[in-house]
Amino acid sequence: MRRYLAALLVGAGLLAGGAASAQPAHCPPGLAKKNPPCVPPGQARKGVTVGAQLPPGVDYIILGEEDLRRLGLAPQPGIRYIVVDNEVFRVADATRKVLDAIGAVQALAR
C-alpha cells in the first residue's frame, strides 16, 4: 500500500511539473496563473492588453509632443502614446492595436 501511495505521489508530482512547464517562456509563473494569463492585474482590470485592440469605452488621454519630450519618448508617425489610469501605452493609430506598455507616468517623469 505504501509503495502504491508513493508511486501515486511521484506521478502526481511529475504531472504537476509538466503542466507548469507548458506556460509560455516569456510569462512569469505568477502571471501565468492569473485570469487572463500573462496580463498584469492592473492591465487586466482596465481591459488594456498588449497585442490586442484598444477596447471601446476605455477612457484615455492622448499625449502631445511636448508631453512625450518631457517623458523622454520620441514621436513616431502612425503611433500614439496614450495614458490609461496613469499607465502609458504605445498604440498603432490606424488599427488601435496596443503595441507596448511603456510604464507609469511617475516612473517616466523622473
VOFILUM-685419 format. One line per field, with one value per residue: residue number from 1; residue in three letters; x, y, z of N, C-alpha, C in turn. Coordinates in steps of 0.001 Angstrom, whole numbers, plus 500000, padded with zeros to 6 digits. Each point is the difference from the previous one (the first is absolute). Example, Ala and Ser with C-alpha at 12.3 -4.5 7.8 and 13.67 -1.06 7.14 Angstrom:
BEGIN
i <- [1, 2];
aa <- [ala, ser];
n.east <- [513190, 499650];
n.north <- [494310, 501050];
n.up <- [507800, 499280];
ca.east <- [499110, 500820];
ca.north <- [501190, 501190];
ca.up <- [500000, 500060];
c.east <- [500900, 499230];
c.north <- [501200, 501090];
c.up <- [500000, 500730];
This chain:
BEGIN
i <- [1, 2, 3, 4, 5, 6, 7, 8, 9, 10, 11, 12, 13, 14, 15, 16, 17, 18, 19, 20, 21, 22, 23, 24, 25, 26, 27, 28, 29, 30, 31, 32, 33, 34, 35, 36, 37, 38, 39, 40, 41, 42, 43, 44, 45, 46, 47, 48, 49, 50, 51, 52, 53, 54, 55, 56, 57, 58, 59, 60, 61, 62, 63, 64, 65, 66, 67, 68, 69, 70, 71, 72, 73, 74, 75, 76, 77, 78, 79, 80, 81, 82, 83, 84, 85, 86, 87, 88, 89, 90, 91, 92, 93, 94, 95, 96, 97, 98, 99, 100, 101, 102, 103, 104, 105, 106, 107, 108, 109, 110];
aa <- [met, arg, arg, tyr, leu, ala, ala, leu, leu, val, gly, ala, gly, leu, leu, ala, gly, gly, ala, ala, ser, ala, gln, pro, ala, his, cys, pro, pro, gly, leu, ala, lys, lys, asn, pro, pro, cys, val, pro, pro, gly, gln, ala, arg, lys, gly, val, thr, val, gly, ala, gln, leu, pro, pro, gly, val, asp, tyr, ile, ile, leu, gly, glu, glu, asp, leu, arg, arg, leu, gly, leu, ala, pro, gln, pro, gly, ile, arg, tyr, ile, val, val, asp, asn, glu, val, phe, arg, val, ala, asp, ala, thr, arg, lys, val, leu, asp, ala, ile, gly, ala, val, gln, ala, leu, ala, arg];
n.east <- [500824, 501091, 500410, 498766, 499937, 501221, 499650, 498883, 500677, 500920, 499053, 499359, 501152, 500155, 498738, 500128, 501189, 499377, 498998, 500881, 500646, 498685, 500302, 499643, 501106, 499282, 499234, 500135, 500431, 500197, 500437, 500676, 499951, 500199, 498852, 500332, 500563, 501129, 498955, 500828, 499744, 500834, 500656, 499922, 500111, 500928, 500353, 501128, 500154, 501291, 499976, 499103, 498854, 500185, 499450, 498808, 499849, 501258, 499997, 500473, 501253, 499940, 501241, 500209, 500565, 499495, 498874, 500069, 500389, 499051, 499320, 500715, 498832, 500330, 499470, 499070, 500203, 498687, 500667, 499130, 500339, 499405, 499230, 500033, 499249, 500639, 499655, 501230, 499255, 500670, 499259, 499743, 500233, 500357, 500614, 500493, 500974, 499937, 501033, 499902, 500322, 500032, 499036, 500170, 499101, 499830, 500109, 499243, 499295, 500554];
n.north <- [498808, 499992, 498900, 499539, 500399, 499474, 498960, 500037, 500250, 499097, 499186, 500357, 499837, 498928, 499656, 500373, 499395, 499042, 500166, 500156, 499024, 499820, 500849, 501111, 500001, 500905, 499088, 500917, 499075, 501101, 500557, 498866, 500143, 501243, 500632, 500452, 498908, 500240, 500445, 501047, 499836, 501020, 499356, 498869, 500738, 500682, 498787, 500627, 499346, 499861, 500423, 500574, 500104, 501310, 499483, 500004, 501244, 499752, 500674, 500856, 500400, 500722, 499534, 501299, 500677, 501061, 499330, 499579, 501218, 500503, 498997, 500622, 500230, 499331, 501083, 499163, 499982, 500200, 500600, 499632, 500878, 499078, 500632, 498814, 500631, 501095, 499214, 500081, 500064, 499197, 500765, 499034, 501115, 499292, 499092, 500959, 499308, 499453, 500767, 500852, 499484, 501316, 500302, 500163, 500964, 499707, 498739, 500357, 500707, 498972];
n.up <- [500000, 500767, 499330, 500054, 501278, 500213, 499262, 500668, 501114, 499648, 499591, 501094, 500614, 499267, 500251, 501243, 499975, 499336, 500834, 500972, 499383, 499919, 500994, 499369, 499268, 499361, 500512, 500983, 500856, 500686, 498856, 499856, 501318, 499559, 500135, 498814, 499472, 500643, 500662, 500250, 501308, 500031, 499057, 500646, 501065, 499311, 499671, 500367, 498841, 500259, 498748, 500788, 499406, 500033, 501087, 499404, 500340, 499621, 501141, 499082, 500201, 498879, 500055, 500202, 498995, 500619, 500216, 498741, 499621, 500770, 499437, 499064, 499400, 498905, 499410, 499598, 498666, 500064, 500983, 500915, 500897, 500751, 500854, 500613, 500876, 499562, 499004, 499466, 498882, 499165, 499172, 499113, 499314, 498949, 500760, 500769, 499395, 501210, 499693, 501031, 501174, 500008, 500832, 501288, 499991, 501293, 499618, 498974, 500873, 500582];
ca.east <- [499176, 500879, 500628, 498987, 499814, 501206, 499986, 498942, 500487, 501049, 499316, 499293, 501031, 500459, 498940, 499945, 501156, 499750, 499005, 500613, 500956, 499276, 499748, 500910, 501300, 500071, 499018, 500413, 499082, 498892, 499034, 499427, 498877, 498929, 498985, 500619, 501401, 501098, 499628, 500088, 498670, 499534, 499568, 498841, 498851, 499630, 499660, 501042, 500909, 500995, 499771, 498569, 499468, 499505, 498551, 499162, 499536, 501117, 500343, 501436, 500479, 501055, 501117, 500501, 501454, 500682, 499937, 500903, 501390, 500198, 500098, 501125, 499509, 500104, 498819, 500182, 498833, 499069, 499989, 499559, 500251, 498813, 500035, 498804, 500190, 501363, 500927, 500209, 499990, 500269, 498873, 499992, 498937, 499018, 499292, 499773, 500624, 500928, 501286, 500940, 499736, 501234, 500241, 499209, 500381, 500939, 501298, 500593, 500269, 501223];
ca.north <- [501192, 501160, 500159, 500540, 501391, 500718, 500088, 500940, 501345, 500321, 500226, 501276, 501037, 500095, 500629, 501417, 500640, 500111, 501036, 501291, 500321, 500259, 501428, 500664, 500322, 501415, 500300, 499575, 499013, 500626, 500527, 498884, 499463, 500998, 499923, 499291, 499679, 500836, 501416, 500533, 500260, 501358, 500072, 499117, 500700, 501063, 499469, 500349, 498872, 500165, 499080, 500012, 501306, 500804, 499772, 501205, 500334, 500251, 501418, 500214, 501324, 499934, 500871, 500882, 499962, 500579, 498979, 498906, 500435, 500084, 498630, 499322, 499159, 500659, 499837, 499115, 500067, 498877, 499478, 500911, 499610, 500342, 499725, 499356, 499811, 500342, 499080, 500440, 498930, 500365, 499464, 500259, 500956, 499507, 498798, 500105, 498855, 500380, 499427, 499862, 500706, 500742, 500086, 500990, 501381, 500489, 499372, 500592, 501419, 500191];
ca.up <- [500000, 500058, 498690, 499101, 500375, 499601, 498539, 499661, 500304, 499040, 498728, 500086, 499934, 498618, 499222, 500359, 499392, 498565, 499758, 500252, 498953, 498769, 499871, 499078, 500576, 500338, 501032, 501337, 500579, 500712, 499035, 499242, 500769, 500046, 498962, 498885, 500250, 499498, 499989, 501359, 500550, 499710, 498606, 499831, 500558, 499093, 498702, 499042, 499875, 498944, 498896, 499652, 499642, 501119, 500037, 500074, 501341, 500911, 500045, 499856, 499628, 498993, 500354, 498954, 499788, 501160, 501058, 499622, 500253, 501445, 500506, 499358, 498911, 498695, 499148, 498850, 499110, 500083, 501376, 501060, 501379, 500782, 501439, 500538, 501448, 500391, 499322, 498619, 499010, 498608, 499246, 498561, 499732, 499029, 500448, 501450, 500659, 501068, 499611, 501115, 501254, 500244, 501435, 500747, 499697, 501010, 499781, 498802, 500225, 500822];
c.east <- [500869, 500673, 499025, 499789, 501200, 500048, 498949, 500453, 501073, 499375, 499266, 500982, 500509, 498942, 499915, 501169, 499813, 499008, 500615, 500956, 499308, 499722, 500995, 501287, 500073, 499093, 500503, 498972, 498799, 498937, 499338, 498765, 498807, 498981, 499647, 501481, 500950, 499641, 500084, 498625, 499458, 499497, 498763, 498735, 499499, 499534, 501007, 501013, 500949, 499773, 498547, 499588, 499494, 498476, 499219, 499553, 501114, 500334, 501511, 500281, 501109, 501086, 500440, 501515, 500768, 500027, 500970, 501449, 500290, 500176, 501140, 499589, 500057, 498704, 500335, 498775, 499139, 499871, 499488, 500396, 498798, 500241, 498651, 500291, 501457, 501060, 500099, 500079, 500326, 498964, 500156, 498776, 498899, 499151, 499573, 500550, 501013, 501325, 500908, 499470, 501313, 500321, 499106, 500517, 501031, 501395, 500696, 500412, 501273, 501225];
c.north <- [501257, 500233, 500612, 501494, 500833, 500176, 501004, 501442, 500437, 500297, 501321, 501155, 500188, 500671, 501489, 500752, 500186, 501098, 501379, 500379, 500284, 501484, 500637, 500431, 501452, 500396, 499524, 499058, 500620, 500540, 498893, 499443, 500956, 499754, 501420, 499766, 500987, 501478, 500504, 500413, 501393, 500136, 499143, 500696, 501073, 499475, 500355, 498867, 500253, 498926, 499957, 501428, 500710, 499875, 501305, 500234, 500224, 501486, 500150, 501443, 499805, 500996, 500805, 499923, 500553, 498997, 498854, 500376, 500036, 498615, 499212, 499051, 500788, 499791, 499128, 500116, 498739, 499398, 501095, 499421, 500478, 499658, 499435, 499707, 500140, 499071, 500426, 498786, 500581, 499276, 500349, 500849, 499414, 498853, 500039, 498784, 500507, 499278, 499736, 500746, 500661, 500075, 501059, 501397, 500504, 499437, 500615, 501449, 500249, 500174];
c.up <- [500000, 498656, 499006, 500261, 499572, 498483, 499541, 500234, 499020, 498641, 499980, 499932, 498585, 499128, 500295, 499386, 498514, 499686, 500192, 498882, 498672, 499797, 499029, 500696, 500468, 501163, 501364, 500615, 500715, 499062, 499198, 500704, 500040, 498891, 499589, 500251, 499337, 499874, 501433, 500510, 499696, 498583, 499770, 500489, 499037, 498658, 498934, 499995, 498836, 498941, 499553, 499631, 501253, 500036, 500029, 501436, 501003, 499927, 499924, 499610, 498983, 500391, 498785, 499913, 501191, 501164, 499707, 500280, 501500, 500621, 499350, 498893, 498698, 499211, 498788, 499103, 500128, 501388, 500929, 501336, 500803, 501464, 500396, 501470, 500416, 499401, 498543, 499080, 498629, 499146, 498522, 499681, 499114, 500545, 501460, 500757, 501026, 499734, 501188, 501216, 500394, 501481, 500633, 499703, 500998, 499775, 498787, 500233, 500809, 499176];
